[in-house]
C-alpha cells in the first residue's frame, strides 16, 4: 500500500513529457520544418525515412526585462585585454529570472557578425560561474568566438523567505522544453543587442548537454527566434527517456556512486585548475536550489531529451559525448535517438564517470573540437570529412552508427 502511494506521488511529480508540458503552461505548438516524421521498410529491406513538419510545445516566452549587472575585462599574460565579459539578469514573460553572460573575444576576430556564437545552459545545481565560466573564457579565446551562457530558472538575486516559498510553489511549472525556449529567447536578445551572428553552437554538460540538443532542435522553429545550429557539442548526456518509479533505486545508486568515486575525479580536477574559481561552480543561492530540486530535477527525470533527439533536423551536425560508467546515461535510448542522424557522432568514454565532465582533458577536448569546427562553419565547408577530423572519428565509424538504426 505504501509503495503504491509512493509511486502515485512520484508519477504526479514526474509525469510523462506531454503532461509536464501541460502543467508548465504550454500555449500552442512550435512547428519544426523538414524533420523525420516516419519510416517505411521496402520489400528489399531498405529503410526509407520520410521528412515533413513536426512540432514541440510553445510556451510563448519573450524577454520582459534585462538588467546589466556587471562588466569586466580579462587580460592575457602581457596585460592586453583578451575578453570582455558582460553579466545580466533577465526576467521573461513567465516572470522567472535567469542570469546570463556574454564573453566577447578582443583579439583575432575580424567580423563578429560572421563568427558563430557558442551557447550553453548550466548543468544540474551549477551556475554560470566556476567551471562553466572558465570554459567559456577558454572557448572564446581558443576559437575566437563569442560565448553566451544562460543560467537556470531563479538564478537571479533574492533569498528572503517569502521569495523562496514563491519559488517552491511555481517550480513544478518548469520543463526542459520551456527552459530551452527561455535560453533561446535570451540568446536571441543578446545577439541582436550586440550585433552577433545568428549561427549558434550549443554545447554544455549534463542538464546543459540536454539543453544543447534542445537548442539545436528548436532554434529554427517557425515564428520563433530564427537562429541556425550548424554544429552542436553536448557532453555528459543523461536521462534520454523518463525515469520510471521502479528505476528510482538506480538513480539513487548513481548518486552514491558519484559521491564516492566522483570525489576522486573532483580532487584531481581541483589539483589541475583554479580551486577558487571552481569552488563557485555549485549554486549556493537558496531560491535557485529550491527551484532546482522542486522543478528542474522532476523535469530531468521526465525525460524530455528523447523528444529533442526526435526533433533534430536530419542533417544536423554534432558530437555527443557520453560516459560509460555514468549510470544515468541510458545508452540504448541515446544511441537509438541519435543514430538516425548521419552527421552526429556519438563518442562514449567507456570508463568515464559523470563527474569526468569537469576534467581538464574533457574540457580541452571539447574546446578543441569546437575550435576546429568553427572555421569550417564560417567557410561553409562543414561536411563529414571535416566533422570526423575535428572529433577524431573515421567516416566508416560514423556510417556504422547510422546504419545501426536501420
VOGU-3710 file (C-alpha; in Angstrom, 3 decimals, decimal comma):
1> xxxxxxxxxx> 0,000/0,000/0,000  2,765/2,444/0,953  4,688/1,504/-2,175  1,664/2,226/-4,384  1,118/5,550/-2,637  4,762/6,471/-3,151  4,510/5,529/-6,832  1,396/7,685/-7,237  3,183/10,668/-5,674  6,218/10,101/-7,895
11> xxxxxxxxxx> 4,126/9,834/-11,070  2,405/13,106/-10,208  5,708/14,859/-9,534  7,483/13,287/-12,531  4,893/12,877/-15,310  5,353/11,986/-18,960  6,646/14,964/-21,009  3,230/15,726/-22,508  1,646/16,061/-19,053  4,603/18,092/-17,823
21> xxxxxxxxxx> 4,211/20,499/-20,757  0,553/20,982/-19,900  1,436/21,677/-16,261  4,179/24,091/-17,353  1,690/26,184/-19,338  2,182/25,240/-22,980  0,055/27,575/-25,119  0,348/26,053/-28,564  2,835/24,467/-30,942  6,175/25,479/-32,401
31> xxxxxxxxxx> 6,393/23,928/-35,860  9,692/22,443/-36,986  10,149/22,031/-40,761  11,882/19,154/-42,520  12,151/16,709/-39,604  11,891/12,933/-39,623  8,209/12,020/-39,488  8,202/8,280/-40,199  9,920/5,240/-41,648  8,933/2,713/-44,300
41> xxxxxxxxxx> 10,716/-0,587/-44,861  10,766/-1,607/-48,536  10,480/-5,178/-49,829  14,240/-5,334/-50,319  14,803/-4,392/-46,677  15,815/-0,811/-47,453  14,606/1,694/-44,863  13,101/4,890/-46,266  12,798/7,793/-43,830  10,128/10,396/-44,525
51> xxxxxxxxxx> 10,528/14,034/-43,609  7,955/16,721/-43,015  6,765/19,138/-40,378  6,675/18,196/-36,715  6,288/20,237/-33,533  7,158/20,799/-29,887  5,023/22,790/-27,429  5,137/26,582/-27,477  5,372/28,412/-24,145  5,150/31,831/-25,812
61> xxxxxxxxxx> 8,155/33,237/-23,935  9,674/36,646/-24,557  12,125/38,916/-22,748  10,319/41,236/-20,349  13,326/42,900/-18,725  17,133/42,793/-18,962  19,320/44,266/-16,225  23,046/44,786/-16,790  24,669/43,609/-13,559  28,419/43,513/-14,176
71> xxxxxxxxxx> 31,168/44,181/-16,689  34,801/43,157/-16,506  37,826/42,808/-18,748  40,072/39,759/-18,737  43,705/40,375/-19,656  46,315/37,996/-21,032  49,780/37,457/-19,557  51,045/40,598/-21,281  48,318/42,803/-19,823  46,364/43,087/-23,067
81> xxxxxxxxxx> 42,580/42,812/-22,943  41,727/39,309/-24,181  38,000/39,213/-23,388  35,154/41,458/-22,318  32,616/39,834/-20,006  29,066/41,172/-19,614  26,683/39,828/-16,940  22,907/40,217/-16,988  19,767/39,177/-15,162  16,832/38,508/-17,474
91> xxxxxxxxxx> 13,198/38,322/-16,483  10,988/36,694/-19,080  7,255/36,859/-19,705  6,792/33,870/-17,352  8,081/36,182/-14,555  11,030/33,865/-13,945  14,517/35,367/-13,655  17,683/33,859/-15,094  21,299/35,012/-15,061  23,159/35,265/-18,347
101> xxxxxxxxxx> 26,658/36,127/-19,531  28,309/37,190/-22,770  32,032/36,656/-23,308  33,401/38,668/-26,234  36,912/37,933/-27,551  39,035/41,003/-28,207  41,806/39,520/-30,347  41,823/37,572/-33,606  38,228/38,381/-34,536  37,756/40,322/-37,748
111> xxxxxxxxxx> 33,982/40,158/-38,075  31,721/39,240/-35,162  28,679/39,239/-37,425  30,001/36,184/-39,277  31,571/34,359/-36,323  29,333/31,631/-34,810  28,283/32,132/-31,194  28,864/29,421/-28,611  25,798/28,947/-26,373  25,238/26,870/-23,261
121> xxxxxxxxxx> 22,898/26,330/-20,345  24,033/25,113/-16,947  24,473/21,649/-15,511  22,308/20,474/-12,602  22,844/22,573/-9,415  25,541/24,703/-11,085  25,919/28,340/-12,075  27,392/30,280/-14,991  30,438/30,891/-12,765  33,200/28,493/-11,764
131> xxxxxxxxxx> 33,920/25,646/-14,149  31,406/26,772/-16,794  32,627/30,366/-16,693  36,259/29,304/-17,090  35,332/27,063/-20,034  33,539/29,959/-21,730  36,651/32,116/-21,431  38,825/29,307/-22,808  36,446/28,615/-25,684  36,056/32,274/-26,559
141> xxxxxxxxxx> 39,808/32,809/-26,710  40,704/29,484/-28,383  38,015/29,671/-31,078  37,885/33,487/-31,312  34,135/33,323/-30,880  31,565/34,990/-28,607  30,056/32,713/-25,966  26,657/33,196/-24,309  25,794/31,372/-21,089  22,274/31,225/-19,660
151> xxxxxxxxxx> 21,639/30,208/-16,066  18,765/28,078/-14,861  15,427/29,263/-13,517  15,576/31,529/-10,454  19,332/32,043/-10,714  18,920/35,799/-10,187  19,348/37,532/-6,804  16,915/37,329/-3,895  16,681/34,959/-0,947  14,082/36,127/1,579
161> xxxxxxxxxx> 11,686/33,539/2,981  8,613/34,712/1,057  10,579/34,679/-2,199  11,771/31,115/-1,592  8,222/29,980/-0,798  7,019/31,582/-4,037  9,756/29,784/-5,988  8,803/26,445/-4,395  5,175/26,990/-5,384  5,950/27,869/-9,028
171> xxxxxxxxxx> 8,811/25,414/-9,646  6,633/22,452/-10,743  5,887/24,573/-13,846  9,495/24,070/-15,017  10,007/21,864/-18,073  13,192/21,373/-20,094  11,418/22,378/-23,304  10,346/25,603/-21,614  13,888/26,142/-20,275  15,333/25,751/-23,768
181> xxxxxxxxxx> 12,877/28,258/-25,217  13,822/30,705/-22,458  17,505/30,203/-23,243  16,931/30,824/-26,937  14,883/33,969/-26,245  17,721/35,336/-24,079  20,393/34,296/-26,587  18,467/35,997/-29,387  18,134/39,186/-27,326  21,902/39,330/-26,692
191> xxxxxxxxxx> 22,715/38,523/-30,324  20,507/41,370/-31,557  21,809/43,834/-28,984  25,494/43,190/-29,751  25,124/42,557/-33,494  26,368/38,968/-33,387  25,973/36,091/-35,828  22,663/34,215/-35,933  24,546/30,931/-36,161  24,946/29,310/-32,746
201> xxxxxxxxxx> 26,953/26,342/-31,488  25,154/24,847/-28,455  27,348/22,943/-26,015  27,244/22,081/-22,333  27,241/19,234/-19,847  24,595/17,080/-18,173  21,443/19,230/-17,978  23,314/21,762/-20,135  24,026/18,996/-22,636  20,331/18,186/-22,870
211> xxxxxxxxxx> 19,508/21,856/-23,367  22,160/21,992/-26,118  20,281/19,259/-28,003  17,057/21,176/-27,311  18,531/24,402/-28,689  19,585/22,543/-31,836  16,061/21,143/-32,207  14,162/24,389/-31,575  16,368/27,197/-32,914  14,798/27,204/-36,386
221> xxxxxxxxxx> 11,184/26,713/-35,292  8,751/28,799/-37,331  7,923/32,255/-35,956  10,367/31,908/-33,062  13,972/33,203/-32,882  15,179/32,310/-36,404  18,615/31,014/-35,386  20,573/28,226/-37,063  22,691/25,491/-35,484  25,434/24,282/-37,846
231> xxxxxxxxxx> 27,031/22,146/-35,084  26,256/21,053/-31,504  28,567/19,599/-28,851  26,673/18,291/-25,790  28,721/16,418/-23,179  27,906/14,033/-20,306  24,386/13,451/-21,590  21,941/11,693/-19,233  18,289/10,602/-18,969  17,096/10,342/-22,551
241> xxxxxxxxxx> 13,722/8,839/-21,598  11,601/9,156/-18,456  12,902/7,553/-15,269  10,054/5,349/-14,020  9,320/4,716/-10,362  10,928/1,269/-10,425  14,125/2,849/-11,786  14,495/5,273/-8,856  16,848/2,888/-6,966  19,166/3,044/-9,983
251> xxxxxxxxxx> 19,158/6,845/-9,756  19,962/6,673/-6,038  22,767/4,216/-6,785  24,082/6,718/-9,312  24,091/9,431/-6,645  26,041/7,305/-4,154  28,477/6,208/-6,850  29,126/9,771/-7,983  29,632/10,985/-4,414  32,163/8,261/-3,664
261> xxxxxxxxxx> 34,043/7,634/-6,926  33,289/11,089/-8,314  35,048/12,708/-5,371  38,304/11,182/-6,623  37,752/12,792/-10,022  36,863/16,127/-8,398  40,047/16,045/-6,311  42,055/15,599/-9,500  40,137/18,457/-11,156  40,908/20,756/-8,234
271> xxxxxxxxxx> 44,586/19,806/-8,342  44,713/20,656/-12,057  42,975/24,008/-12,039  41,902/27,155/-10,245  40,478/25,907/-6,924  38,977/29,287/-6,068  37,304/29,566/-9,471  35,984/26,021/-9,499  34,589/26,469/-5,984  31,932/28,859/-7,358
281> xxxxxxxxxx> 30,600/26,184/-9,723  27,846/24,930/-7,411  24,978/27,256/-6,630  24,575/28,410/-3,029  21,567/30,619/-3,775  18,648/29,227/-1,674  15,975/30,257/-4,190  17,946/28,753/-7,074  18,447/25,488/-5,188  14,749/25,421/-4,313
291> xxxxxxxxxx> 13,813/25,760/-7,977  16,420/23,172/-8,916  15,151/20,485/-6,551  11,426/21,247/-6,855  11,334/21,897/-10,603  14,462/21,114/-12,592  15,022/17,669/-11,057  11,496/16,399/-11,867  11,834/17,889/-15,355  15,077/15,990/-15,951
301> xxxxxxxxxx> 13,561/12,746/-14,681  10,608/13,219/-17,052  12,923/12,515/-19,989  12,343/15,330/-22,475  15,723/14,695/-24,117  14,096/11,949/-26,157  11,690/14,483/-27,604  14,643/16,689/-28,555  16,541/13,961/-30,414  13,317/13,137/-32,268
311> xxxxxxxxxx> 13,051/16,793/-33,306  16,612/17,303/-34,572  16,969/18,201/-38,227  18,024/15,154/-40,283  21,184/16,940/-41,448  22,219/18,168/-38,005  25,983/18,047/-37,391  27,320/17,346/-33,943  29,340/15,342/-31,468  27,644/13,901/-28,367
321> xxxxxxxxxx> 29,950/12,739/-25,576  28,714/10,183/-23,054  30,388/8,467/-20,118  30,099/4,691/-19,974  30,230/4,462/-16,169  27,569/7,141/-15,756  24,572/5,093/-14,598  22,101/7,789/-15,702  23,360/7,588/-19,280  20,733/5,294/-20,803
331> xxxxxxxxxx> 22,946/4,336/-23,734  20,407/2,320/-25,723  17,917/5,170/-25,824  20,518/7,816/-26,696  22,016/5,664/-29,416  18,584/4,908/-30,890  17,589/8,576/-30,754  20,781/9,932/-32,321  21,909/7,203/-34,699  19,152/8,195/-37,152
341> xxxxxxxxxx> 21,161/11,351/-37,780  24,028/10,577/-40,166  26,110/13,613/-39,189  26,034/13,212/-35,398  28,959/11,365/-33,827  28,383/9,552/-30,534  31,620/9,354/-28,541  31,411/7,140/-25,465  34,175/7,359/-22,872  33,946/3,787/-21,627
351> xxxxxxxxxx> 35,403/4,273/-18,127  34,173/7,807/-17,572  32,006/8,822/-14,618  29,558/11,708/-14,786  31,991/13,845/-12,790  34,551/13,476/-15,577  32,688/16,282/-17,349  34,800/18,668/-15,246  38,128/17,002/-16,029  40,713/19,261/-17,649
361> xxxxxxxxxx> 41,215/16,823/-20,545  37,463/16,615/-21,170  37,104/20,387/-21,280  40,147/20,891/-23,521  38,883/18,247/-25,963  35,501/19,967/-26,186  37,119/23,373/-26,710  39,408/21,899/-29,384  36,513/20,222/-31,223  34,535/23,430/-31,423
371> xxxxxxxxxx> 37,655/25,452/-32,328  38,323/23,122/-35,274  34,718/23,187/-36,468  34,232/26,981/-36,365  36,439/27,809/-39,419  34,510/25,214/-41,453  31,227/26,820/-40,399  32,498/30,241/-41,437  33,753/28,884/-44,778  30,599/26,850/-45,342
381> xxxxxxxxxx> 32,759/23,721/-45,624  31,478/21,616/-42,750  30,956/18,126/-44,135  31,550/14,574/-42,948  35,312/14,741/-43,527  35,682/17,999/-41,564  33,402/16,728/-38,798  35,271/13,452/-38,393  38,608/15,257/-38,432  37,513/17,607/-35,657
391> xxxxxxxxxx> 36,065/14,893/-33,408  38,694/12,226/-34,242  36,269/9,734/-35,721  36,582/7,890/-39,036  33,851/8,256/-41,624  33,456/4,466/-41,508  32,658/4,625/-37,778  30,090/7,344/-38,407  28,475/5,272/-41,164  28,264/2,264/-38,841
401> xxxxxx> 26,499/4,331/-36,176  23,938/5,494/-38,712  23,446/2,027/-40,206  22,867/0,521/-36,741  19,485/2,276/-36,551  18,319/0,832/-39,877
//
